Amino acid sequence: MSVKRSLSKTYAGDLTSKSFISMLRREPNDLRKKMLLLGYVTSQLEKKKQSIFLVGGQAVETYTAGQFPTGDIDVTTSDSATTQKVLKSLGFEEIGMIWLNKPLGIAFHIVGYSALKDPVQSASVRTKQE
């Protein structure tokens, strides 16, 4: 089964938080499990006109296709409160600085706030060359 077909099957119709978590529990591949979770959170935030950006160790793990695994999913978001509500709806609990879903064995860490609501937006930085 191709990734494209699998993802379209995963997100077919209106997938509830409960049914999504049930499906995610059966996913044997840890990287795929985290990517599916991130995709679901992203889709929920996009419905509310918000954005989420993958950063830190999980960005490296994703870029290297799992060659450098990390312990949690680090993100920055355009709206922390909305992101937290989505995580709560998926059974995550806030424990200190992280959001943990014990049955899934996955932790989310919202490391910062991004004022960029549109991922196409960017900023340029110039440095003086000596």
Backbone as numpy.savetxt, mean C-alpha at the origin, in Angstrom:
# Nx Ny Nz CAx CAy CAz Cx Cy Cz
-1.60 -18.57 -14.92 -2.44 -17.40 -14.92 -1.55 -16.16 -14.92
-1.82 -15.23 -15.79 -1.00 -14.02 -15.86 -1.35 -13.08 -14.72
-0.42 -12.18 -14.41 -0.67 -11.20 -13.36 -1.86 -10.33 -13.72
-1.93 -9.90 -15.00 -3.03 -9.04 -15.43 -4.38 -9.73 -15.21
-4.48 -10.98 -15.63 -5.74 -11.71 -15.46 -6.06 -11.88 -13.98
-5.05 -12.20 -13.20 -5.24 -12.40 -11.78 -5.71 -11.12 -11.10
-5.11 -9.98 -11.43 -5.51 -8.73 -10.82 -6.93 -8.34 -11.21
-7.28 -8.53 -12.48 -8.64 -8.18 -12.90 -9.65 -9.08 -12.21
-9.29 -10.33 -11.99 -10.17 -11.24 -11.26 -10.29 -10.80 -9.80
-9.17 -10.38 -9.22 -9.16 -9.94 -7.83 -10.07 -8.75 -7.60
-10.05 -7.80 -8.52 -10.81 -6.57 -8.34 -12.12 -6.56 -9.11
-12.57 -7.71 -9.60 -13.83 -7.78 -10.34 -14.99 -7.42 -9.40
-15.85 -6.55 -9.85 -17.01 -6.16 -9.07 -16.63 -5.36 -7.84
-17.58 -5.24 -6.92 -17.34 -4.52 -5.68 -16.82 -5.50 -4.64
-15.55 -5.44 -4.37 -14.90 -6.32 -3.42 -14.97 -5.67 -2.04
-15.59 -6.35 -1.08 -15.67 -5.81 0.27 -14.34 -6.03 0.99
-14.13 -5.26 2.03 -12.91 -5.41 2.84 -12.79 -6.84 3.36
-13.90 -7.37 3.84 -13.90 -8.72 4.43 -13.54 -9.78 3.39
-14.14 -9.70 2.21 -13.84 -10.70 1.18 -12.42 -10.54 0.65
-11.94 -9.29 0.60 -10.57 -9.07 0.15 -9.57 -9.68 1.13
-9.76 -9.45 2.41 -8.85 -10.01 3.42 -8.90 -11.53 3.39
-10.07 -12.09 3.21 -10.20 -13.55 3.11 -9.38 -14.08 1.94
-9.45 -13.41 0.80 -8.68 -13.81 -0.38 -7.18 -13.63 -0.12
-6.83 -12.54 0.55 -5.42 -12.25 0.80 -4.78 -13.28 1.73
-5.53 -13.79 2.68 -5.02 -14.81 3.62 -4.56 -16.07 2.88
-5.18 -16.34 1.74 -4.84 -17.55 0.98 -3.66 -17.35 0.03
-3.16 -16.12 -0.11 -2.05 -15.84 -1.01 -0.74 -16.32 -0.38
-0.05 -17.28 -1.01 1.17 -17.83 -0.42 2.42 -16.95 -0.61
2.44 -16.11 -1.63 3.62 -15.30 -1.93 3.55 -13.98 -1.16
4.52 -13.75 -0.26 4.49 -12.56 0.61 4.55 -11.25 -0.18
5.41 -11.18 -1.19 5.51 -9.95 -1.97 4.21 -9.69 -2.70
3.65 -10.70 -3.32 2.37 -10.54 -4.02 1.27 -10.13 -3.05
1.28 -10.71 -1.86 0.28 -10.36 -0.85 0.36 -8.87 -0.51
1.59 -8.38 -0.31 1.75 -6.97 0.02 1.37 -6.07 -1.16
1.68 -6.50 -2.37 1.34 -5.69 -3.54 -0.17 -5.65 -3.76
-0.83 -6.77 -3.56 -2.30 -6.79 -3.68 -2.93 -5.89 -2.61
-2.40 -5.95 -1.39 -2.90 -5.10 -0.32 -2.69 -3.62 -0.67
-1.50 -3.29 -1.12 -1.22 -1.91 -1.49 -2.13 -1.45 -2.63
-2.38 -2.33 -3.59 -3.29 -2.00 -4.69 -4.70 -1.74 -4.21
-5.17 -2.55 -3.26 -6.51 -2.37 -2.71 -6.61 -1.04 -1.96
-5.61 -0.77 -1.10 -5.61 0.49 -0.34 -5.57 1.67 -1.31
-4.73 1.57 -2.34 -4.64 2.64 -3.34 -5.99 2.87 -4.01
-6.67 1.79 -4.40 -7.96 1.94 -5.08 -8.99 2.58 -4.16
-8.97 2.24 -2.88 -9.91 2.85 -1.93 -9.63 4.34 -1.75
-8.34 4.69 -1.70 -7.98 6.11 -1.54 -8.30 6.90 -2.80
-8.08 6.32 -3.97 -8.38 7.02 -5.22 -9.86 7.33 -5.35
-10.72 6.48 -4.80 -12.16 6.75 -4.79 -12.48 8.02 -4.00
-11.60 8.34 -3.06 -11.78 9.53 -2.22 -10.87 10.67 -2.67
-10.34 10.55 -3.90 -9.47 11.58 -4.49 -8.20 11.81 -3.68
-7.66 10.74 -3.10 -6.43 10.81 -2.32 -5.37 9.92 -2.97
-4.12 10.12 -2.56 -3.01 9.37 -3.14 -2.17 8.72 -2.05
-1.47 7.68 -2.44 -0.55 7.00 -1.54 0.70 6.69 -2.36
1.86 6.80 -1.71 3.13 6.59 -2.41 3.97 5.59 -1.62
4.48 4.61 -2.29 5.32 3.59 -1.68 6.73 4.15 -1.52
7.29 4.02 -0.33 8.64 4.54 -0.04 9.41 3.52 0.79
10.65 3.79 1.05 11.44 2.99 1.98 11.75 1.59 1.50
11.90 0.70 2.47 12.31 -0.68 2.18 11.36 -1.42 1.26
10.05 -1.18 1.40 9.10 -1.88 0.52 9.25 -1.43 -0.92
9.61 -0.18 -1.13 9.87 0.29 -2.50 11.06 -0.46 -3.09
12.09 -0.69 -2.28 13.26 -1.43 -2.74 12.88 -2.89 -3.00
12.13 -3.50 -2.09 11.70 -4.89 -2.28 10.90 -5.04 -3.57
10.00 -4.10 -3.81 9.17 -4.14 -5.02 10.03 -3.97 -6.26
10.92 -2.99 -6.24 11.78 -2.70 -7.39 12.68 -3.88 -7.73
13.13 -4.61 -6.71 14.03 -5.74 -6.93 13.29 -7.08 -7.01
11.97 -7.03 -7.11 11.13 -8.23 -7.21 11.39 -9.20 -6.06
11.54 -8.64 -4.86 11.67 -9.47 -3.67 13.08 -9.87 -3.29
14.08 -9.36 -3.97 15.46 -9.73 -3.66 15.94 -9.17 -2.31
15.34 -8.07 -1.86 15.71 -7.45 -0.59 14.44 -7.25 0.24
13.96 -8.30 0.90 12.70 -8.22 1.64 12.79 -7.24 2.82
11.64 -6.68 3.15 11.54 -5.74 4.26 10.47 -6.22 5.23
10.41 -5.59 6.37 9.46 -6.03 7.39 8.10 -5.37 7.33
8.02 -4.18 6.75 6.73 -3.49 6.73 6.57 -2.74 5.41
5.38 -2.19 5.23 5.09 -1.40 4.04 5.13 0.07 4.45
6.15 0.78 3.99 6.28 2.21 4.28 5.59 3.01 3.19
4.73 3.94 3.59 4.02 4.78 2.63 3.99 6.21 3.12
3.80 7.10 2.17 3.43 8.48 2.48 2.11 8.70 1.74
1.28 9.56 2.27 -0.07 9.70 1.75 -0.52 11.15 1.73
-1.48 11.44 0.89 -2.02 12.81 0.84 -3.03 13.06 1.96
-3.48 11.99 2.64 -4.45 12.14 3.73 -4.29 10.98 4.70
-3.56 11.22 5.77 -3.29 10.16 6.75 -4.57 9.64 7.40
-5.49 10.52 7.73 -6.72 10.10 8.41 -7.54 9.15 7.54
-7.66 9.46 6.26 -8.41 8.59 5.35 -7.68 7.26 5.18
-6.37 7.30 5.08 -5.57 6.07 4.95 -5.76 5.21 6.19
-5.76 5.81 7.36 -5.97 5.06 8.60 -7.35 4.42 8.64
-8.37 5.11 8.15 -9.72 4.54 8.09 -9.76 3.32 7.19
-9.09 3.39 6.05 -9.03 2.25 5.13 -8.34 1.08 5.82
-7.22 1.35 6.48 -6.49 0.28 7.18 -7.35 -0.34 8.28
-8.07 0.49 9.04 -8.98 -0.03 10.08 -10.03 -0.94 9.48
-10.57 -0.55 8.31 -11.61 -1.36 7.66 -11.08 -2.72 7.23
-9.76 -2.83 7.12 -9.12 -4.09 6.73 -8.61 -4.89 7.93
-8.95 -4.44 9.13 -8.58 -5.16 10.33 -7.21 -4.80 10.90
-6.63 -3.70 10.44 -5.35 -3.25 10.99 -5.59 -2.52 12.30
-4.66 -2.68 13.24 -4.71 -2.00 14.52 -3.50 -1.09 14.64
-3.71 0.10 15.19 -2.59 1.01 15.40 -1.83 0.59 16.64
-0.54 0.30 16.46 0.33 -0.07 17.57 1.57 0.81 17.47
1.60 1.82 18.30 2.71 2.77 18.23 2.71 3.50 16.89
3.82 3.35 16.16 3.97 4.04 14.89 3.48 3.23 13.69
3.08 1.99 13.91 2.68 1.15 12.78 1.22 0.74 12.90
0.70 0.25 11.77 -0.62 -0.35 11.70 -0.40 -1.82 11.40
-0.86 -2.70 12.26 -0.58 -4.13 12.16 -1.85 -4.95 11.95
-1.77 -5.87 11.00 -2.82 -6.88 10.83 -2.17 -8.20 11.19
-2.40 -8.66 12.42 -1.75 -9.86 12.93 -2.05 -11.11 12.10
-3.33 -11.37 11.74 -3.60 -12.58 10.96 -2.85 -12.61 9.62
-2.67 -11.45 8.99 -1.94 -11.39 7.72 -0.43 -11.34 7.94
-0.01 -10.90 9.11 1.41 -10.73 9.37 2.01 -9.58 8.58
1.19 -8.53 8.39 1.64 -7.37 7.61 1.50 -6.11 8.45
2.54 -5.27 8.37 2.52 -3.98 9.05 2.63 -2.86 8.04
1.87 -1.80 8.25 1.91 -0.57 7.45 2.53 0.50 8.32
3.36 1.32 7.73 3.93 2.46 8.44 3.71 3.70 7.59
2.88 4.60 8.08 2.66 5.87 7.37 3.75 6.81 7.84
4.77 6.98 6.99 5.97 7.71 7.41 5.89 9.21 7.19
4.88 9.66 6.50 4.80 11.09 6.26 3.58 11.47 5.46
3.45 12.76 5.32 2.35 13.35 4.59 2.88 13.93 3.30
2.17 13.68 2.22 2.55 14.25 0.93 1.50 15.25 0.50
1.91 16.45 0.21 0.98 17.47 -0.27 0.59 17.23 -1.72
1.31 16.31 -2.39 1.01 16.02 -3.79 -0.17 15.05 -3.87
-1.30 15.54 -4.32 -2.46 14.68 -4.49 -2.45 14.02 -5.86
-1.69 14.58 -6.76 -1.60 14.05 -8.11 -0.19 13.53 -8.32
-0.01 12.20 -8.54 1.33 11.66 -8.68 2.09 12.21 -9.88
1.40 12.91 -10.78 2.07 13.49 -11.94 2.80 14.77 -11.54
2.33 15.41 -10.46 2.99 16.62 -9.99 4.40 16.28 -9.51
5.30 17.20 -9.65 6.65 16.98 -9.16 7.28 18.31 -8.79
8.43 18.22 -8.18 9.16 19.43 -7.82 10.57 19.32 -8.36
11.15 20.45 -8.73 12.52 20.48 -9.20 13.40 21.12 -8.14
14.57 20.57 -7.98 15.53 21.11 -7.02 16.82 21.37 -7.77
17.35 22.57 -7.62 18.62 22.92 -8.27 19.67 23.07 -7.19
20.82 22.55 -7.47 21.94 22.72 -6.56 23.03 23.50 -7.26
23.78 24.22 -6.50 24.86 25.01 -7.07 26.08 24.09 -7.25
26.58 24.05 -8.47 27.77 23.25 -8.74 29.00 24.10 -8.53
29.98 23.53 -7.90 31.21 24.29 -7.64 32.31 23.84 -8.54
